[in-house]
Amino acid sequence: MVADADLSRLEWRKSTYSGGGNDCVEVAFTGEGAAVRDSKNPAAGALRLPAAHWHALLAAARTGELDLR
């Protein structure tokens, strides 16, 4: 996995669905999977996910499994 010191070297992206403010998460892809961080506080670090877990998270979000309603 990517070391904390190397997180700043990654290419971070926000969703195109983002309102353009600082109220969303950012994702960067690594050789092993993905890293996710809070756009308001990027210095706080990131959650790093192996590729299989990243794909499972996306699938759950797409099917509404993560909706809190």
QUIDA-V667579 format. One record per helix or strand of 2 or more residues. SS is the DSSP state (~ for helix, > for strand). FROM is the first residue (numbers start at 1). TO is the last residue. If there is no record, write none. Layout:
# QUIDA-V667579
ss=(SS	SS)
from=(FROM	FROM)
to=(TO	TO)
This chain:
# QUIDA-V667579
ss=(~	>	>	>	~	>	~)
from=(4	13	25	33	42	47	51)
to=(9	14	29	38	44	50	62)
